[in-house]
Structures are given as structure tokens and as C-alpha cells.
């Protein structure tokens, strides 16, 4: 099995946080948006933020860090959602 741990080096917490918040706002406030588009929005936003953070330099590693961080935010949202629903079920 391949170790994908090296991808953690490409995660940028600021991008994860911004994309997590933007995805949450889209989910809660924009009723006409299908949920399948939220990861795409987060991935594209992540790439734009990564390019901006890196001084408008576009390289494969910058693009990967943006994509990975943006998509990680959607996974993090699901983790929080499951944790909250599990916690509410116990009360």
C-alpha cells in the first residue's frame, strides 16, 4: 500500500479554515446550490488562495497545496458534522 502521508506537507491551515467557512456559508445560506458543487468551489478557492499566499506564483506544488487544502476542508466539515450529530444523539 502506498503511503500518502507526504500530502500533509501540502496542507495550509489558513486555506483549510477559509474554505471550511466559505463552504459552510454556501451550505447554510445559498439554497439553490447543489451539495455536489461545494467541494469544487472549495478546491478552486483553495487554489486561488494558495497562489495569492505564494506571491502569485503558479507551480504544481502551489496548485496541489490549494487543491488539497480546499478539499480537506470539505472532509473536515463532514468530520465535525458526524461528531456533532453523534454528540446530539447521546443527549
PyMOL commands that set and color helices and strands:
alter all, ss='L'
color gray80, all
select helices_A, chain A and resi 5-10+13-29+35-53+60-90
alter helices_A, ss='H'
color red, helices_A
deselect
rebuild
show_as cartoon
